[in-house]
Amino acid sequence: MNQRVSRFLLSTMSSAVLAACSLPALAVTLNISLDADPGKLDPTQSSMLNERIVYQSIFDKLVDLDGEGKIVPMLAERWTVSEDQKTYTLFLRKGVKFQDGTPFDAKAVEFNLLRGQEKTSLRRNELKYVSKITVVDEHTIKLDLSTPFAPFLSILTDRAGMMSSPAAVKKYGDDYVNHPVGTGPFSYEGRLKGATITLKKNPDYWRAGLPKVDEVIYKIMPDVNVAFNNLRSGQVDITNRFPYKEITNVPANASYTVLNKPSLGFRGFYMNTGKPPFDKKEVREAVDILIDRNAIAKVVYNNAVAAGHSPFSKAQFANGPSDVPPKVDVARAKALLKAAGKEGGFSFKLTLPTTPDELQVGQMIQGMLRPAGISVTLEKTELATQIEAGKAGNFEGLFVGWSGRPDPDQNIYDFVTTNGSLNYSHFGAKEVDDLLQQARVEGDQAKRKGFYDQAMAILVKEVPYIYTVHDNVLFGIAKSVKGFQYVPDGVIRTATVSK
């Protein structure tokens, strides 16, 4: 090769290298499937688990949870609690900005907490004990409670602790639900209703080196099998649901793994104690001891749930002996029905979600209650309709579960206390109310567990709600995904994820 040709080739190669170096790097997109379309993208208006999944990318919280469910710093880097458990002083991180460039400071926290207490906010009950908010200085805020409230910090790990930009809330008003702005790792770009939600990397995120990807796209896939096929083909990197029947069929050379770990939630159904036949506790107890939870866990969920009998999974400190399901006892159930004047049995309607899994559970319950002469009619209804029926007391049996919260209070108080906001069974017992109130104001965890044990001893006999199983956190995750962190609240955190 002569020198002229060599110089030409070298010059050409150098130009190609320089051109390659000047090309922009390909954007890295994390695709996550959701089994339902999130509603309003505003933490004060949220009532869905899938909304919480999207929020984790947009909004940081004052405090967060780690992989063991323990409370850890986030926007509040440390805090103190007064001896009487009524004053919380939060010391905020410095140099944090909202995605619109406005500063995050103590006044922003004050704005968000006051907004969370407004009548239109779904967080108002969670924050009702905050009686006074004092901005001590730019990065310190003091919160006075009207009474000790043990779950308070835990509540701030979720939507009540998520910080929205005050400037954006004021700018957009009621339309803020379509223009969410937080301090999180990704900023809201847009959505196609029923199809996708797109988020872009926040280049000014306060956590050094994060996030790891350039954008996150949530893809709405109500059919779990469609999501699974998209995971296998590489169109989706993480699915928030995974087909139960496929858990034990993962081939060794699969391009994905399955995360299957305990969550904080529960499944089951309300019985309307305000109407016959469930106004008699003997009837409710009869139904309770006819249901084989272990069979449901095995047949429907492929053992990717835990058979349960309480609102407290093993991921919570309040879990106790009440969570052990009773043995099926048809003879005793018949005796209870006889004592209630229902010796010949009875019939009732059980309202279910529209998902195939819940329908199968309903069909199994039908079969389990039949030997005692109880006839069950199944009615499939959308969740929003179920909730309205629950509030109005317009049902007999209502199959509605709960995704769970880290503090036990949030899994039981509003569900069973007299006039509780989620007490669709319309059950009331002063002794239960008193025990759960004592658990709320007690700072010692062991003593709190004692109160929950006592309350559950009563509820196991009264049975306003039939607990069936505790869900697991069950995600499909592509092997190309790195840095995923499991947290028992079942919410996908995207800041540390790379591909």
Secondary structure, 3 states (H helix, E strand, C coil): CCHHHHHHHHHHHHHHHHHHHHCCCCCCEEEEEECCCCCCCCHHHCCCHHHHHHHHHHCCECEEECCCCCEEECCEEEEEECCCCCEEEEEECCCCECCCCCECCHHHHHHHHHHHCCCCCCCCCCCCCEEEEEEEECCEEEEEECCCCCCHHHHCCCHHHECCCHHHHHHHHHHHHHCCCCCCCEEEEEEECCCEEEEEECCCCCCCCCCCCCEEEEEECCCHHHHHHHHHHCCCCEECCCCHHHHHHCCCCCCEEEEEEECCCEEEEEECCCCCCCCCHHHHHHHHCCCCHHHHHHHCCCCCEEECCCCCCCCCCCCCHHHCCCCCCHHHHHHHHHHCCCCCCEEEEEEECCCHHHHHHHHHHHHHHHHHCEEEEEEECCHHHHHHHHHHCCCCEEECCECCCCCCHHHHHHHHCCCCCCCCCCCCCHHHHHHHHHHHHCCCHHHHHHHHHHHHHHHHHHCCEEEEEEEEEEEEEECCCECCCCCCCCCCCCCCCEC
